[in-house]
Structure formats: C-alpha cells, structure tokens
Amino acid sequence: SELLDGKNRVVIRKVKTILSDPEFEYYKGESTAEYREQVLKWCQYLADQGFGSMAYPEAFGGQDDMASYFAIMETLSYHDLSMVIKFGVQFGLWGMSVYFLGTEKHHQRYLKDVGSLELPGCFAMTETGHGSNVKGIETTATYHHSNKTLVINTPHHGAGKEYIGNAAVHGRMATVFAKLIIDEVDYGVNAFVVPLRDEEGNTVSGVLIEDCGHKMGLNGVDNGKIWFDQVVIPVENMLDKFASIDADGNFKSPITSDNRRFFTMLGTLVGGRIGIPRSGLSAMKSGLTIAIRYGDKRRQFGPENGAEVPILNYRTHQRRLMPLLAESYAIHFSLQYLTDRFLDRSEEDMQEIEAMAAGLKSFATWRTTHALQECREACGGKGYLSENRIDRLKNDTDVYTTFEGDNTVLMQLVAKSRLSEFKKEFSDINLFGVLSYVASQAKTSLSEMNPITVRNTDPEHLLDFEFYLNAFRYRERDILTSAARRIKKHLDNGMDSFDAFNQTQYHMVNVGFAYIERLILEQFIAQVRKTEDEGCKSILTKLCQLFALSQMEKNKGWYLEHDYMAGAKTKAIRKMINQLCLEVRENAVPLVNAFEIPESCLAAPIATK
C-alpha cells in the first residue's frame, strides 16, 4: 500500500477518510434529477475541503499542487464515477482551461469561484459534426473593433457543442472553443469564456441548451448540447495566453506558426488524458477486488467425498483474473511515471509526453473495459446483481474509451509521433551513423534470433527481464520500421499523405500498442528493481513476469510469424503463465487488499472481508 500510494499517501488517506463518511452513501434512487443534485452536493463537500482548487495557485485559494490533484481524482474513483467526472469537468477542464489558457486577469476574475464551486462551468470543445477533429470546429468568434466585443455564433445546427458536462443543468459559464474571425480573416481555433446562465439559473439571451438525455452510464452528470445565436462578450473574455487581440484590433501571438500554436494550446490540456486512465484504473481495481475476494470465498465442486474448493483455486479462474491483477499493477506504475514526467515537463519533452498520455489513456481504458467484463463473468449471477456494483463500474467507465479522445484516433496520434521521432533519428545522423545503426540492428537481431534463443524454453530464460525487454523492443522497432516503409512506398508511388496514412491505419494502431506495451514493461521493471523491501520485491517480480508473458502470449502470432520464437517456446510460455497464475493466486487477496479501497466504497456484499 505504501509503495502504491508513494509520496501522495497523506492526501490519499484523507480522501479515503472523507469518502467513508455517511454523507457519501451511494445514491440508490431512480430519479436522474435527484441523482444529479446529489452529485453536485458531493462535489460541493469536496470543494469545501479544498480538493477542487488543489492545483490552482495559492493566491486563488489553491495549493499549487497538481500531483495531489491527480491523486485525488484517482482516489475519488473508488466512489461514484459520476461524481468524479463532474469534479473533473468543474475543477479540471473548466478551471484548468482558465488557468492554463488564460492570463492573470482571468485567474483573478474566475479561479477562486471555480475552485469553491461558486461558479459552475463547462468545457465546450466537442461539436456534433466534428468530434475528434477539433481543428475543424465551426463555431465562430467574430471580433468587432468599434465596441471591442466578440460575437459567438453557431453557424448551423450540426455545429452545436455536444456532450458538454455541467451544461444541461448547473453550468453558468463555459470555455468555448471557436474560430477567431477578424476582418473576415480566420485565425484558427481559440478559447473564450462565454456566459450560459445567470445567477438564478436562467439561460442568457442567445444561448440554447438541450439535455443530452439518459446515457448508458454516468447519469449523475448533466451532459448537454449548446448553440449560440450571436452572443456578445467583451474582448477580455478571450483566453489570451497564446493568442490575443491588441488595442488596434490586430491578432497577436508569441507563437508564429498556426499549427504549433494550436497544438501548444491543446497540449496544456493533456492533464485530462492522465486523469481519465487513472480514474479507470481505480474502477478496474474495484472490480478485481470484488471478483478476487468473491472467488476466494465462493466454493464449488471438489474431490469425490471431499469438501468443495474455492473457485479461485481453479486454473481457469486463475487464468482469467491473475493476468488482469498483474496488469493493474503494471498500469499503475506506468501512469505514475507519466504523471511525474508531466509534472516535471519541459518544452522539449511535451511531444513525447503527449504521445505517452494518448497511448496510456487508450491502453488503460481499453483494458479497464475488458477487465470489468471478465470480473462480471467471474462472479456469475452475483456479478450481474446491481448490489455488487460491477454493473455500475462497467457502464460508467465504458465511455472512457472514447472521451478525452477516441482511443483508436489517439493510437494513430501516438504512431504519428513515433514516426516523426523515427524520421528525426535518421535525419540527425550522417551516412556513417546510418550504417552503424543498421549494423547494430542486424547484430541485435542475430543475437536474439539465433536458433538457440528462438527455441530456448528454460525457466530461467523465460523469467528473465532482459528476455522481455529484448522481445518487446524488437517488436516495437520492427512494427515501426514496417509502418514507415509502407507509408514511404505509398508516397513514392504518388499517393498524398492523407491517403498514405489511411492505407496504413491498421499498422499505425499496432505501432501505438507496441510502443505503449514496451513503455509499461520498462516502468514495471524499473519499479521492481528500485523496490527495497524484499517481500514486496518478490511478489512484484512475479506480477511483472506474468504481465510480460501474458502480453507475449497475446502477441504470439506476431512472434511466430516473424520467426522470433518457435512453437515450442510459445507453448513453454503458456505453461509458465499457468504456473505464475498459481503462485500469484496465493497472494491475490492481499494484493487487492493493498489497494485499501474503503469498504463503504466497495459496497459489494460478495466482497465483504
């Protein structure tokens, strides 16, 4: 537990104590309106504790502590996820957009009230017609120099802002992303603070809001659609850290490139892609805790005339849940690494951090969705009962795979980033450098793919960290090189870049997976190696081995196709996974108990201690 919580242990314990308070008893009613009010009330309690403003500067009621903010989000996710998303929209998306995209005047005017929840707000980026393509949004902000105002307008119904959290009921203001128009010139997407409702909750003139309606999950969040009909705001409502309009009505920006300015603006909001997978991971941990505790207690069948045995003693049950338990630990350490990199970021690091965040968000949320389904099935009919909470965990996290960026689109973003790094690597080295690079690659391949290594099934080899690192890195390098070669071939044949990327989309997603799997493995191994407590180190080693071999088994078709492993070796890997599942099972209950999820949050009768 101490290892998992790390330097955030104090704030994590504080949040867990508050979540155990009777005020946070789960809402069990059927009314969406009541549920939304309960979620707002919970968020107000959290704001009163100073959790909402945690990342804001001290001058505006905060503690300038982004690390604690991420830890709070992750810990709150052991509770109701509607509350977590409402909390994230209010204090993360709305508040952080003002903080990161605005300047001192905006901080002075809004941040204290945002952090205390005096000023509920929204983050209005997504449009019905353009989804993930933020650059293509159609809402406009037209500047009028005569009275120093901006007019926010939705040009047609399909350009309405959709799925905006806090919009349907509670939001009074929004950060609205729109194309800035000055003297009929389009200066691209910028951000503006726009009022939605007055203090009595009435929509302001020119704003039309509709409720998105009942959803698959997260019905405590009031998602809405917003349209603007010539809504006038003062020019100072433009969030002007990266672009502004000067006293003469001219567009100004410290970043001359439109493209770079756009991505710099979006890059400041990468925190959401760190918060979401950390939240999903908590839901995954909750599901695993419920399923593993239940599997340890639930008895069924057994030897003739003997006592029935716990279902967790069955190999099939272990095979379903133990690799997922290992994966939850693996994802935990990689997300901690990502968070640390983000908090200590420099300008040069940002492209890599953005790619890492996009990839880990995708991998972690996809695995959360898979794990919760497996946990539901592993609990049989009991897992289907709402009282045991897996249904809520499944439904509420399902959208994690498509919000804060659709996972498939994000994985292509990761691949493009890797390809640009690949290209840069070659452009930065001279001819002799290229020759030595190719020679070293060939040497590596020969040492890894000699007949002895390809067929080696010795337990010592199969449990060796260096074997995993070599295999994961080889796979990543080969897939990346292959994708680059395919794209270059299409371009050389006269295909335009859009079509060339479209033709290789499947390979692009695999580039993203190979990169992220390697990254997660490296961070897990790094954590094992720096763990001093021998007991912790021993069980983390087994979890790391199980994670690595499970990934290899998942990708065994690739390894066999590329002659990296022989059939005898992949069979030996399968056998070793079975053995590791058996060994991890012995510690499975303590390993989920180490998450220290408050019993009131777990709240599943089948998982009581």
N, C-alpha and C positions, 0 to 999 in steps of 0.2 A: 504493500500500500504506500509506504513512504517513497519507494522508488517510482511508482506510477504518478504520485502527486508532485514529487520533486519540490522545486522552490515555491510552488503555489499552494503548498499544503495548508497554510493558515487560512487563506481565503476560501479554499475548497471546503474545509471543515465548517467554516462559518456559514456557507451557503447550504450545506447539508443539514446543519442545525436548524436553519430557518425553514427549510423545506419540510422538516419533521414537525413543524408547528401545526396545530389543528386548523389554523386559518388556511392551510394548503391542502386540506382534504379534497380529493378529486370531485369534480362536478359530475353528478350521476343523472341529471335530468335530461329531458329530450328537447328543450327549447333552445334553438340556436341563439335567439336574442339574449336569453339569460346566460348562456354559456359565454357569449362574447363579453357581457358585463362582468362576469366572474373573472375572465382572463384579464380584463382591464384592471380589475381590483387587485389581482395578484401582482401585475406589473407595477401598480402604484405602491404596494408594500415594498417591492424590490427597489423602486426608485427612492423611497423613504430611507432605505438602508444605505443609499449612496452607490448602489450597484450599477445603476443606469449611466451615471456620469463618470464612472471609474476611469475611463480612458481620456476624458477631457482635461484640459489644463486646470490647475488648482484655482486660478483666477475666476474660473467659471463653475466652481462647485465640484470639480473633479479631483482626481489624484494623479493624473498624468501616467496612468498605469495600464497600458494596453495588454500586458501579459496577464494581469488579473482579470481583465475584461474577457479574454478568450477562455480562461479557466472557469469564470462564472457561467458563460454560455454553455460550456461543456457539462458542467455540474448541474445546471438547471435542467438539462436534457434528460436527467433521470426522472423528471417530473413530467407534467403535461406539455407536449410539444407545441400546442397552440400558444401557450404562454411564452415559450422560447422564441417562436417566430415573431410574435407581437413585440417582445422585448428586443429582438434583433432588428426589426423594422424601425422601431422608435429610436432606440439609442445607438444602433449600428448604422443602418442605411441612411435614415433621415439625419440623425445627429452627426455621424461621421462625414456625410457629404457636405454639410455646412462647415464642419471643422477642416476637412482636407481640401475642399474646392473653394471655400470662401476665404476672406481675409479678416483682419481684426474687427472691422465694423460689423461683420456678420456674427463673429464669435461673441462680441459684446451684446449684440441685439437678441440672439437666439439661444446660445448654448446652455445657459443656466436654466431657462424654462424648458428646454428639451430634456435635459438631464433629470429634472424634477417631475417630468410628465405634466407640467403646467401647459405645455404646448405640444399636443399630439400631432404627429406629422407623417408624411409618406415619402416614398422614393419612386417617382413616376418616370420610369425609363421605358419599359416594355410597351410596344404598341401592337394592336391586333394584327396589323398587316405585315409586321417585320420581325417579330420575335427576337431571335438571337442577333439579327443584323442591326445593331444599334446605329451604325453609320447611315443606314437607310431610313431612319425615322423621319416622319413628315410634319410633325408639329412644328410650327414656326414661332419665332420671337422677333417681331419686326420693330426696329428702332425708329423713333420719331424725334428728331433733334429739336424741333420747335418747343416741345414741352418736356424733353428729357424723359420720355417714357418708352416702355417696350409693350407691344401688344402680342399676347399669347393666343394662338389660334390653332384649332384642329381643322385642317382643310376639307376632310371628308370623314364619314362615319368609320371607315376602316383604319383611320389614323388615330383613333381613340386610344388612350392609355388603358391597358388591361391587366387584370390580376394584381392590382396595386393594394398591398397590405395597408390596413388602417383607413382606407378610403371610404368604404361603404357606410361607416357609422361615425368613427371617432376623429379622423384626421382633420385638422384645421388649416394646415399648410402643407405644401409639398415642394420637394426639389424636383423641378420639371426639366427634363432633357428635351431641348428643341433646337432647331436650326436657326442661327442668328442671321437675320437679314438687315443689312444697312445699305440704303440707297440701291435697293434691288440686287445687291451682291450677297451671295450665300457664303457665310464664313464658317459653315460647318456646325457640328453639334456642340452646344454649350449648356450650362446648367443655370437655372433661375429659381428663386424662391417665389412661389405663387400661392396666394391665399385660396382656400377652398371653402371654409365656413367661418361664420362669425362666432363670437363667444357663446351665443345661445345655441349654436349647432345648426344654424340655417345656412344653406349654400349661398355663396356670394353671387352677384349678378354675372351672368355669362358662363357659370360653371354648371355642368350637368353631370350628376353621378348616379350610376346604377350599381346595385348589388350583383356580384358575380353569381350568387346563389349557392345552393348546397354542393359541397365538394366530397370527394372520396375520403378525405380526412381533413384535419386542421380546421374544423368548423368553428373553433373559437376565435379564428382570425377573420376580420371583416374585409375580405378582398372586394375591390370594386373596380368599375370602369369609369374613366373620366374623359369628358370632352370639354374643350374651351372654345367659347364664342367671343372673340375679340376682347379678352380680359386684359385690362390695362394695369401695368405695375411700374413703379419708379425704376429708373436705370440702376440705382444702387442695389436692386434685388438680384442683379446678375452676380453669380458667384465667380469672383474675378481673380482667383489666384493665378490661373494660367492664361487668361484672356480677359480683356476689358475694353470699354469704350471711353476714349478720353474726352476732355472738355469740349473739343471741337467736333465730336461725333465720329472720330476715326477709330477703327479697330486696332487694338494694340495687344501684342503678346510677346513675352520673353522667349517663346519657342517659335521660330520662324516656320518650321515645317508643319503643315496642316495635319499630316499623318502622325507625326511624332507628338504633336500637341494632343490629338485625340487619344492616342494610346497612353500618354502620360496621365491624362485626366482619368481614364478608366483604371489605370494601374494603381492609383491612390485608393481605389475601392476594392483591392484584391483581398482585403480582410474578410469579406463575406465568403470568399472561396476557401478560407481557412476555418471560419466559424461553422459552416454547414457540415463538412465532413466530421469535425469534432463532435458536433451535435448528433449526427447519425451514428457515430461510433458509440456514444453513450446508450443509444437505443439498442444497438447491437449487443452491447454488454448486458443490458437489462434482459433482453431476450435469451441470451446464453445463460445468464444466472438462473432464470426461471426454468429453462429446459434442462440444465445440468443438475440443479438441485432436485427437480422432479424425477429425473432419470436415476438419481442416486437412491431415491426413496421408493419409487414405484416398482413393485415386484411382480414378475410374471413368468410362468413356466419354471422349469428346473429339472434336475435329475430325477429319474423314477424313484418314487417314495422319499424323495428329498425335499428340502424347503425350496420355495420359489426364490429366484435371484433377482437383484435389481436390474432393470433393463439397461442401465449404463454399463453393466458387465458384458453385454452382448457386443460382439465385434462390429456388427453392422451399425449399432447405435454409436459406438465409439468413432467409427469411420465417418459418421455424419457430423458429429459435434466437435471432436477434438481438433481437427484441422481448422475449424472455424474459431475455436478458442485461441489457437496459435496465431491465427490471422488477426484477431482482435488486438493481441499484444503487439504484433508486428506493425499494424496500422497506427497504434497508439504512439510508438516511438518515432515513426516517420513523421507523424503530424506534429509531434513535439519539436522535431528537428526543423520542419518547415516554419513553425511559429517562431522559433529562435532566429532563423535566417531572416524572416520578415521583420522582426523587431530590431535586428542589427543591420538592416539593409543599407546598401549604398546605391548610388545611381547606376553604377556598372552592374550591380547584382540583379537589378529589377527584372530584366527579361528572363533570366533563369528562374527567379522566384515565382514569376507569373506562370511560367510553364509548369513548374513543380506544383503550384497551387491548383492549376487547372487539372493536372493529371491525378493528383492525390484526391481532389474532390470527386473526380469521376470514379476512380478505383474504389475509394472508401464507400461511396454511396451505393454503387452497384453491389458491392459485397454486403453492405447492410441489408439491402433488399433481399438478396439471396439467403443470407443467414437467418433473417426473421422468418422466411418461409420454411426453412429447414427446422427451425425451433418449433414452429407451429405444428408441423407434421410429427416431429419427435415427441410431442406431448399428446398426440392423438386427439380424441374428442375433448379432453380437458383444455388443450391448446386452442380449441375452437370457441370455448366459452369466453364471453367478454370479461367476466370477473377475473380472468387470468392475464388480461391486458395485452396479449400478443397481437390481438386484432387491431387494437389502437396503435400499437407501435408500428405494425405493418402499414396501416392506412396513412398514418401521419408522416411516415418517412418516405412513402412511395414517391412523392413529388420532389424529394431531394435529388433524384437522378436527372431532373430537368429544370429545376430553378437554380438561380445564380449561374446559369449557363447549362445548356443541354449537354449531357455527358459525351455524346458522340461528336458533337461540334467541338467541345473542349479538347477531346483527344486529338482531333485534327490540328487544333491550335498548338498542342504540345508537339506534334510531329513537325509542323512548320518551323517551330522554334529550334527543334533538334536539327532539322535540315539546314537552317541558316547557320547554326553553330558548326555543322559539318563542313559547309561551304567555306566558312571563315577559317576553319582549321587548315584547309588546303590553300587558301589564298594567302595565309600568313607565313607559309613555309616555302623555301626555294626548291629547285629541282632536286638537289641532293637530299633535302628534307623529305620530299615526297618519296624518293627511292628508299630511304632508310625506314620511313613509315611503313611502306608496302612490305619491305623485307621483314620488319619486326612483326607485322601482322601475320605474314606467312609462317614465320618462326613459331609464333604463338599457336597458330592453327596446327602446325605439325606436332608440336609437343602435346597439344590437347587431343588431337585426333589420331594419334598413333594407335595401332590395333590393341595394345595393352590397355591404354586408358579407356578407349571406346568400350572394351569388354569388361573392364575391372568391376567386380562385384564384391570386393572385400568390404566388410562392415566399416573398417577403419577409413577407407576411401569414401564410402557413401555417407559417412557422418562428418566429413572434413569440410570446414568452412571454405577453404581455398577451392575445393571442387565446385561448390555452389557459386562462388564469385566468378570463377572462370566460365562456367556454363552460362550464367545469366548475362555476363558481359559479352561473351561470344554471340549469344542470340541477339542481344540489342544491336551490336555492331553489324552483324550480318543483315538484319532486317532493315536497319537504317541505310546501309550501303545499297541494298537491293532496291529500296524505295527511291533513293537518289538516282540510281541508274535508270530506273523505269521512267521517272519524270524527265530526265535529260534526254532519253531516247525519244519521248513524245515531242519535246521541244525542238530537238534536232530535225524531226520529221515535219516541222512547221505548225504543230498544234499550239494554240495560245495557252497561256499559263493556267487560266481557269479550267479549260478542258483537260489539260495535262494532270492537274490536281484531282479533278473529278474522276478521271480514269483510274487513279491510284488511291482513291479514298480508303478502300479496304486495307491496303498496305499501310496507309497513314495511321489508321487506328491501331494497327499492330505495332507500329513504331512507338506510339504513345504507351501502350501496355508494356512493351519490353523495357522501355526507359524507367517507368514507374516501378515495375517489379524489381528491377535491379536496385533502384534507389531505396526501396523499402527493405530489401535484403541487407544492403550495406549498413543502413541505420540500425537494424536489429543486431547485426553482428557487432557493430561499434558499441551498442549498449551492453551486450553480453561481455565484451572484452573489458569495459570500464567498470563493471559491477564488482564491488569488493566483497560483499557478503557471499560466502561460498554456497550457502543453501539456495539463495536467490539465483546465483550464477548457474548452478547445476540445473535447476528447472527451466531457467530462461534458455539455456543451451538446447535442451530437448525441444522446447517450443520453437526455437529458431530452426532447428533441424527439420522439425515437422512442417513448418511453413515452407522452407526451401524445397523439400522433396515433394510436397503437395503441389507446388507451382510447377515443378518439373514434370510431375505426372500429368498435370493438366495440359502441359505443352509437349507431351511425349511424342505426339505425331510429328511435330516440327523437328525435334531432335533426331527421330528415326529417319525422317525424310532427308535430313542434312548429314546423315552418317556420323552424327556426333556421339550417338550411343547405339549399341547393338541391342537386339531384342532381349537378350539375357540380362542386360543391365537394367532395362526399364522394368523387367519382371522383379529383379532384385530390389529395385526402388519401391515397388508396390509392397513387397514383403516387409521392407524396413519401415514403411509408413504404418503398416499394421502393428508392428512391434512398438513403435513410438506412441501410437494411439493408446496402446495398452498401458504404457509407462506413464503417459500424461494423465490418463484416466485416474490413476492413484491419487493425483494431486488436483483433480479437476474442481472439486468443491472448494478447497482452499483458494484456488486460483480465481474463481469467480467471486468468492467472498472478499478477496483482496481489492475488488473494485469498491467495496464499502458503500454500496448503494443503500440509502436509508430504507428500512423495511416498509415505512409508510409510503415510499415512492414505488417500491417494487409491487406491493399491494396485491400479490397473486396468492390466493390460498394454497395453490400447489407448490409454492416456493418458500413457504414459511420455514424458518430454521427449526 
